């Protein structure tokens, strides 16, 4: 998936808008970030998922998804 594909899909969600957070493009609905592009480097995109959905995505698409712990603070 290209960054343009990621951006197009994220912005297709109802109410989604693109902004920036810590120097990276992010995608929000009602002010809450649900996806980020380019972190930890430009080859990555992040999608916020519940722990259960994260397990599903990693199991079903291990070449495309990797689990990450939620950062608190």
PDB file as gemmi writes it, atoms N, CA and C in Angstrom:
CRYST1    1.000    1.000    1.000  90.00  90.00  90.00 P 1                      
ATOM      1  N   UNK A   1       0.836  -1.162   0.000  1.00  0.00           N  
ATOM      2  CA  UNK A   1       0.000   0.000   0.000  1.00  0.00           C  
ATOM      3  C   UNK A   1       0.888   1.236   0.000  1.00  0.00           C  
ATOM      4  N   UNK A   2       0.547   2.193  -0.801  1.00  0.00           N  
ATOM      5  CA  UNK A   2       1.308   3.448  -0.844  1.00  0.00           C  
ATOM      6  C   UNK A   2       0.755   4.423   0.191  1.00  0.00           C  
ATOM      7  N   UNK A   3       1.527   5.459   0.458  1.00  0.00           N  
ATOM      8  CA  UNK A   3       1.057   6.513   1.361  1.00  0.00           C  
ATOM      9  C   UNK A   3      -0.208   7.161   0.787  1.00  0.00           C  
ATOM     10  N   UNK A   4      -0.268   7.317  -0.520  1.00  0.00           N  
ATOM     11  CA  UNK A   4      -1.466   7.898  -1.153  1.00  0.00           C  
ATOM     12  C   UNK A   4      -2.684   7.000  -0.944  1.00  0.00           C  
ATOM     13  N   UNK A   5      -2.502   5.677  -1.057  1.00  0.00           N  
ATOM     14  CA  UNK A   5      -3.601   4.740  -0.791  1.00  0.00           C  
ATOM     15  C   UNK A   5      -4.074   4.858   0.655  1.00  0.00           C  
ATOM     16  N   UNK A   6      -3.120   4.860   1.578  1.00  0.00           N  
ATOM     17  CA  UNK A   6      -3.434   4.964   3.003  1.00  0.00           C  
ATOM     18  C   UNK A   6      -4.234   6.232   3.263  1.00  0.00           C  
ATOM     19  N   UNK A   7      -3.760   7.352   2.731  1.00  0.00           N  
ATOM     20  CA  UNK A   7      -4.413   8.652   2.907  1.00  0.00           C  
ATOM     21  C   UNK A   7      -5.831   8.619   2.333  1.00  0.00           C  
ATOM     22  N   UNK A   8      -5.989   8.082   1.132  1.00  0.00           N  
ATOM     23  CA  UNK A   8      -7.300   8.020   0.472  1.00  0.00           C  
ATOM     24  C   UNK A   8      -8.286   7.210   1.308  1.00  0.00           C  
ATOM     25  N   UNK A   9      -7.847   6.059   1.809  1.00  0.00           N  
ATOM     26  CA  UNK A   9      -8.730   5.210   2.612  1.00  0.00           C  
ATOM     27  C   UNK A   9      -9.088   5.910   3.921  1.00  0.00           C  
ATOM     28  N   UNK A  10      -8.089   6.472   4.596  1.00  0.00           N  
ATOM     29  CA  UNK A  10      -8.355   7.149   5.870  1.00  0.00           C  
ATOM     30  C   UNK A  10      -9.341   8.300   5.686  1.00  0.00           C  
ATOM     31  N   UNK A  11      -9.150   9.083   4.634  1.00  0.00           N  
ATOM     32  CA  UNK A  11     -10.018  10.240   4.413  1.00  0.00           C  
ATOM     33  C   UNK A  11     -11.389   9.870   3.875  1.00  0.00           C  
ATOM     34  N   UNK A  12     -11.563   8.610   3.455  1.00  0.00           N  
ATOM     35  CA  UNK A  12     -12.879   8.177   2.974  1.00  0.00           C  
ATOM     36  C   UNK A  12     -13.845   7.898   4.127  1.00  0.00           C  
ATOM     37  N   UNK A  13     -13.321   7.803   5.342  1.00  0.00           N  
ATOM     38  CA  UNK A  13     -14.177   7.555   6.501  1.00  0.00           C  
ATOM     39  C   UNK A  13     -14.962   8.816   6.851  1.00  0.00           C  
ATOM     40  N   UNK A  14     -16.212   8.628   7.237  1.00  0.00           N  
ATOM     41  CA  UNK A  14     -17.106   9.736   7.537  1.00  0.00           C  
ATOM     42  C   UNK A  14     -16.528  10.635   8.626  1.00  0.00           C  
ATOM     43  N   UNK A  15     -16.390  11.907   8.329  1.00  0.00           N  
ATOM     44  CA  UNK A  15     -15.897  12.876   9.299  1.00  0.00           C  
ATOM     45  C   UNK A  15     -14.395  12.945   9.437  1.00  0.00           C  
ATOM     46  N   UNK A  16     -13.650  12.160   8.671  1.00  0.00           N  
ATOM     47  CA  UNK A  16     -12.187  12.135   8.800  1.00  0.00           C  
ATOM     48  C   UNK A  16     -11.557  13.393   8.221  1.00  0.00           C  
ATOM     49  N   UNK A  17     -10.510  13.841   8.887  1.00  0.00           N  
ATOM     50  CA  UNK A  17      -9.726  14.967   8.389  1.00  0.00           C  
ATOM     51  C   UNK A  17      -8.250  14.684   8.626  1.00  0.00           C  
ATOM     52  N   UNK A  18      -7.416  15.272   7.785  1.00  0.00           N  
ATOM     53  CA  UNK A  18      -5.968  15.119   7.941  1.00  0.00           C  
ATOM     54  C   UNK A  18      -5.421  16.327   8.671  1.00  0.00           C  
ATOM     55  N   UNK A  19      -4.567  16.066   9.652  1.00  0.00           N  
ATOM     56  CA  UNK A  19      -3.867  17.110  10.393  1.00  0.00           C  
ATOM     57  C   UNK A  19      -2.430  16.644  10.588  1.00  0.00           C  
ATOM     58  N   UNK A  20      -1.765  17.167  11.594  1.00  0.00           N  
ATOM     59  CA  UNK A  20      -0.386  16.780  11.851  1.00  0.00           C  
ATOM     60  C   UNK A  20      -0.166  16.670  13.346  1.00  0.00           C  
ATOM     61  N   UNK A  21       0.678  15.695  13.727  1.00  0.00           N  
ATOM     62  CA  UNK A  21       0.998  15.476  15.137  1.00  0.00           C  
ATOM     63  C   UNK A  21       2.454  15.053  15.215  1.00  0.00           C  
ATOM     64  N   UNK A  22       3.253  15.790  15.949  1.00  0.00           N  
ATOM     65  CA  UNK A  22       4.673  15.475  16.117  1.00  0.00           C  
ATOM     66  C   UNK A  22       5.395  15.331  14.778  1.00  0.00           C  
ATOM     67  N   UNK A  23       5.014  16.171  13.822  1.00  0.00           N  
ATOM     68  CA  UNK A  23       5.684  16.191  12.523  1.00  0.00           C  
ATOM     69  C   UNK A  23       5.247  15.123  11.546  1.00  0.00           C  
ATOM     70  N   UNK A  24       4.190  14.383  11.860  1.00  0.00           N  
ATOM     71  CA  UNK A  24       3.700  13.319  10.985  1.00  0.00           C  
ATOM     72  C   UNK A  24       2.245  13.586  10.627  1.00  0.00           C  
ATOM     73  N   UNK A  25       1.849  13.264   9.389  1.00  0.00           N  
ATOM     74  CA  UNK A  25       0.430  13.386   9.050  1.00  0.00           C  
ATOM     75  C   UNK A  25      -0.382  12.425   9.917  1.00  0.00           C  
ATOM     76  N   UNK A  26      -1.509  12.919  10.414  1.00  0.00           N  
ATOM     77  CA  UNK A  26      -2.413  12.028  11.137  1.00  0.00           C  
ATOM     78  C   UNK A  26      -3.832  12.235  10.624  1.00  0.00           C  
ATOM     79  N   UNK A  27      -4.686  11.324  11.004  1.00  0.00           N  
ATOM     80  CA  UNK A  27      -6.069  11.333  10.545  1.00  0.00           C  
ATOM     81  C   UNK A  27      -6.953  11.247  11.774  1.00  0.00           C  
ATOM     82  N   UNK A  28      -7.977  12.112  11.813  1.00  0.00           N  
ATOM     83  CA  UNK A  28      -8.799  12.243  13.004  1.00  0.00           C  
ATOM     84  C   UNK A  28     -10.283  12.273  12.650  1.00  0.00           C  
ATOM     85  N   UNK A  29     -11.072  11.852  13.610  1.00  0.00           N  
ATOM     86  CA  UNK A  29     -12.514  12.037  13.566  1.00  0.00           C  
ATOM     87  C   UNK A  29     -12.889  12.663  14.904  1.00  0.00           C  
ATOM     88  N   UNK A  30     -13.606  13.780  14.846  1.00  0.00           N  
ATOM     89  CA  UNK A  30     -13.991  14.527  16.052  1.00  0.00           C  
ATOM     90  C   UNK A  30     -12.786  14.794  16.964  1.00  0.00           C  
ATOM     91  N   UNK A  31     -11.645  15.108  16.342  1.00  0.00           N  
ATOM     92  CA  UNK A  31     -10.451  15.470  17.089  1.00  0.00           C  
ATOM     93  C   UNK A  31      -9.626  14.315  17.621  1.00  0.00           C  
ATOM     94  N   UNK A  32     -10.074  13.082  17.458  1.00  0.00           N  
ATOM     95  CA  UNK A  32      -9.338  11.914  17.969  1.00  0.00           C  
ATOM     96  C   UNK A  32      -8.569  11.239  16.844  1.00  0.00           C  
ATOM     97  N   UNK A  33      -7.274  11.013  17.073  1.00  0.00           N  
ATOM     98  CA  UNK A  33      -6.413  10.374  16.079  1.00  0.00           C  
ATOM     99  C   UNK A  33      -6.764   8.889  15.970  1.00  0.00           C  
ATOM    100  N   UNK A  34      -6.978   8.436  14.732  1.00  0.00           N  
ATOM    101  CA  UNK A  34      -7.206   7.008  14.509  1.00  0.00           C  
ATOM    102  C   UNK A  34      -6.155   6.398  13.589  1.00  0.00           C  
ATOM    103  N   UNK A  35      -5.337   7.222  12.955  1.00  0.00           N  
ATOM    104  CA  UNK A  35      -4.285   6.710  12.065  1.00  0.00           C  
ATOM    105  C   UNK A  35      -3.195   7.761  11.910  1.00  0.00           C  
ATOM    106  N   UNK A  36      -1.978   7.284  11.650  1.00  0.00           N  
ATOM    107  CA  UNK A  36      -0.823   8.157  11.452  1.00  0.00           C  
ATOM    108  C   UNK A  36       0.018   7.597  10.316  1.00  0.00           C  
ATOM    109  N   UNK A  37       0.602   8.477   9.534  1.00  0.00           N  
ATOM    110  CA  UNK A  37       1.520   8.080   8.462  1.00  0.00           C  
ATOM    111  C   UNK A  37       2.947   8.468   8.834  1.00  0.00           C  
ATOM    112  N   UNK A  38       3.898   7.629   8.448  1.00  0.00           N  
ATOM    113  CA  UNK A  38       5.304   7.999   8.536  1.00  0.00           C  
ATOM    114  C   UNK A  38       5.965   7.881   9.888  1.00  0.00           C  
ATOM    115  N   UNK A  39       5.467   7.010  10.748  1.00  0.00           N  
ATOM    116  CA  UNK A  39       6.132   6.803  12.025  1.00  0.00           C  
ATOM    117  C   UNK A  39       6.215   5.310  12.297  1.00  0.00           C  
ATOM    118  N   UNK A  40       7.332   4.747  12.626  1.00  0.00           N  
ATOM    119  CA  UNK A  40       8.585   5.395  12.998  1.00  0.00           C  
ATOM    120  C   UNK A  40       9.414   5.883  11.805  1.00  0.00           C  
ATOM    121  N   UNK A  41       9.072   5.468  10.596  1.00  0.00           N  
ATOM    122  CA  UNK A  41       9.704   6.053   9.408  1.00  0.00           C  
ATOM    123  C   UNK A  41       8.677   6.080   8.291  1.00  0.00           C  
ATOM    124  N   UNK A  42       9.053   6.612   7.148  1.00  0.00           N  
ATOM    125  CA  UNK A  42       8.076   6.840   6.082  1.00  0.00           C  
ATOM    126  C   UNK A  42       7.507   5.567   5.458  1.00  0.00           C  
ATOM    127  N   UNK A  43       8.042   4.414   5.819  1.00  0.00           N  
ATOM    128  CA  UNK A  43       7.512   3.163   5.274  1.00  0.00           C  
ATOM    129  C   UNK A  43       6.360   2.607   6.109  1.00  0.00           C  
ATOM    130  N   UNK A  44       6.013   3.282   7.210  1.00  0.00           N  
ATOM    131  CA  UNK A  44       4.984   2.785   8.119  1.00  0.00           C  
ATOM    132  C   UNK A  44       3.747   3.668   8.137  1.00  0.00           C  
ATOM    133  N   UNK A  45       2.635   3.032   8.435  1.00  0.00           N  
ATOM    134  CA  UNK A  45       1.387   3.710   8.768  1.00  0.00           C  
ATOM    135  C   UNK A  45       0.835   3.023  10.000  1.00  0.00           C  
ATOM    136  N   UNK A  46       0.151   3.765  10.861  1.00  0.00           N  
ATOM    137  CA  UNK A  46      -0.413   3.214  12.083  1.00  0.00           C  
ATOM    138  C   UNK A  46      -1.921   3.397  12.041  1.00  0.00           C  
ATOM    139  N   UNK A  47      -2.630   2.353  12.444  1.00  0.00           N  
ATOM    140  CA  UNK A  47      -4.077   2.412  12.604  1.00  0.00           C  
ATOM    141  C   UNK A  47      -4.384   1.984  14.030  1.00  0.00           C  
ATOM    142  N   UNK A  48      -5.133   2.797  14.751  1.00  0.00           N  
ATOM    143  CA  UNK A  48      -5.504   2.463  16.129  1.00  0.00           C  
ATOM    144  C   UNK A  48      -6.608   1.408  16.106  1.00  0.00           C  
ATOM    145  N   UNK A  49      -6.342   0.295  16.759  1.00  0.00           N  
ATOM    146  CA  UNK A  49      -7.295  -0.808  16.824  1.00  0.00           C  
ATOM    147  C   UNK A  49      -7.456  -1.247  18.275  1.00  0.00           C  
ATOM    148  N   UNK A  50      -8.581  -1.844  18.584  1.00  0.00           N  
ATOM    149  CA  UNK A  50      -8.732  -2.453  19.902  1.00  0.00           C  
ATOM    150  C   UNK A  50      -7.762  -3.630  19.975  1.00  0.00           C  
ATOM    151  N   UNK A  51      -7.396  -4.066  21.167  1.00  0.00           N  
ATOM    152  CA  UNK A  51      -6.484  -5.217  21.264  1.00  0.00           C  
ATOM    153  C   UNK A  51      -6.996  -6.454  20.517  1.00  0.00           C  
ATOM    154  N   UNK A  52      -8.292  -6.719  20.593  1.00  0.00           N  
ATOM    155  CA  UNK A  52      -8.850  -7.885  19.905  1.00  0.00           C  
ATOM    156  C   UNK A  52      -8.744  -7.743  18.389  1.00  0.00           C  
ATOM    157  N   UNK A  53      -9.069  -6.577  17.852  1.00  0.00           N  
ATOM    158  CA  UNK A  53      -8.968  -6.360  16.406  1.00  0.00           C  
ATOM    159  C   UNK A  53      -7.505  -6.403  15.969  1.00  0.00           C  
ATOM    160  N   UNK A  54      -6.589  -5.889  16.808  1.00  0.00           N  
ATOM    161  CA  UNK A  54      -5.168  -5.945  16.476  1.00  0.00           C  
ATOM    162  C   UNK A  54      -4.727  -7.398  16.342  1.00  0.00           C  
ATOM    163  N   UNK A  55      -5.135  -8.240  17.276  1.00  0.00           N  
ATOM    164  CA  UNK A  55      -4.799  -9.663  17.188  1.00  0.00           C  
ATOM    165  C   UNK A  55      -5.316 -10.272  15.893  1.00  0.00           C  
ATOM    166  N   UNK A  56      -6.564  -9.941  15.525  1.00  0.00           N  
ATOM    167  CA  UNK A  56      -7.157 -10.461  14.286  1.00  0.00           C  
ATOM    168  C   UNK A  56      -6.346 -10.035  13.062  1.00  0.00           C  
ATOM    169  N   UNK A  57      -6.035  -8.749  12.974  1.00  0.00           N  
ATOM    170  CA  UNK A  57      -5.311  -8.237  11.806  1.00  0.00           C  
ATOM    171  C   UNK A  57      -3.921  -8.864  11.707  1.00  0.00           C  
ATOM    172  N   UNK A  58      -3.211  -8.954  12.829  1.00  0.00           N  
ATOM    173  CA  UNK A  58      -1.859  -9.526  12.820  1.00  0.00           C  
ATOM    174  C   UNK A  58      -1.909 -10.998  12.420  1.00  0.00           C  
ATOM    175  N   UNK A  59      -2.873 -11.729  12.944  1.00  0.00           N  
ATOM    176  CA  UNK A  59      -3.001 -13.153  12.625  1.00  0.00           C  
ATOM    177  C   UNK A  59      -3.384 -13.351  11.148  1.00  0.00           C  
ATOM    178  N   UNK A  60      -4.324 -12.563  10.647  1.00  0.00           N  
ATOM    179  CA  UNK A  60      -4.834 -12.740   9.287  1.00  0.00           C  
ATOM    180  C   UNK A  60      -3.929 -12.145   8.210  1.00  0.00           C  
ATOM    181  N   UNK A  61      -3.118 -11.152   8.563  1.00  0.00           N  
ATOM    182  CA  UNK A  61      -2.261 -10.474   7.578  1.00  0.00           C  
ATOM    183  C   UNK A  61      -0.885 -10.181   8.181  1.00  0.00           C  
ATOM    184  N   UNK A  62      -0.124 -11.211   8.547  1.00  0.00           N  
ATOM    185  CA  UNK A  62       1.142 -10.987   9.254  1.00  0.00           C  
ATOM    186  C   UNK A  62       2.200 -10.239   8.443  1.00  0.00           C  
ATOM    187  N   UNK A  63       2.097 -10.242   7.134  1.00  0.00           N  
ATOM    188  CA  UNK A  63       3.069  -9.494   6.329  1.00  0.00           C  
ATOM    189  C   UNK A  63       2.761  -8.005   6.271  1.00  0.00           C  
ATOM    190  N   UNK A  64       1.545  -7.634   6.657  1.00  0.00           N  
ATOM    191  CA  UNK A  64       1.138  -6.230   6.574  1.00  0.00           C  
ATOM    192  C   UNK A  64       0.999  -5.555   7.930  1.00  0.00           C  
ATOM    193  N   UNK A  65       0.745  -6.338   8.997  1.00  0.00           N  
ATOM    194  CA  UNK A  65       0.489  -5.752  10.312  1.00  0.00           C  
ATOM    195  C   UNK A  65       1.436  -6.319  11.355  1.00  0.00           C  
ATOM    196  N   UNK A  66       1.858  -5.442  12.262  1.00  0.00           N  
ATOM    197  CA  UNK A  66       2.700  -5.834  13.390  1.00  0.00           C  
ATOM    198  C   UNK A  66       2.120  -5.207  14.642  1.00  0.00           C  
ATOM    199  N   UNK A  67       2.057  -5.936  15.736  1.00  0.00           N  
ATOM    200  CA  UNK A  67       1.470  -5.383  16.955  1.00  0.00           C  
ATOM    201  C   UNK A  67       2.406  -4.366  17.622  1.00  0.00           C  
ATOM    202  N   UNK A  68       1.807  -3.389  18.236  1.00  0.00           N  
ATOM    203  CA  UNK A  68       2.538  -2.404  19.010  1.00  0.00           C  
ATOM    204  C   UNK A  68       1.734  -2.109  20.260  1.00  0.00           C  
ATOM    205  N   UNK A  69       2.424  -1.943  21.362  1.00  0.00           N  
ATOM    206  CA  UNK A  69       1.749  -1.581  22.612  1.00  0.00           C  
ATOM    207  C   UNK A  69       1.320  -0.124  22.534  1.00  0.00           C  
ATOM    208  N   UNK A  70       0.191   0.151  23.130  1.00  0.00           N  
ATOM    209  CA  UNK A  70      -0.289   1.531  23.186  1.00  0.00           C  
ATOM    210  C   UNK A  70       0.609   2.333  24.123  1.00  0.00           C  
ATOM    211  N   UNK A  71       1.002   3.506  23.660  1.00  0.00           N  
ATOM    212  CA  UNK A  71       1.809   4.385  24.503  1.00  0.00           C  
ATOM    213  C   UNK A  71       0.894   5.176  25.407  1.00  0.00           C  
ATOM    214  N   UNK A  72       1.210   5.190  26.666  1.00  0.00           N  
ATOM    215  CA  UNK A  72       0.407   5.937  27.632  1.00  0.00           C  
ATOM    216  C   UNK A  72       1.252   7.087  28.153  1.00  0.00           C  
ATOM    217  N   UNK A  73       0.643   8.261  28.276  1.00  0.00           N  
ATOM    218  CA  UNK A  73       1.354   9.381  28.847  1.00  0.00           C  
ATOM    219  C   UNK A  73       1.641  10.382  27.900  1.00  0.00           C  
TER     220      UNK A  73                                                      
END                                                                             
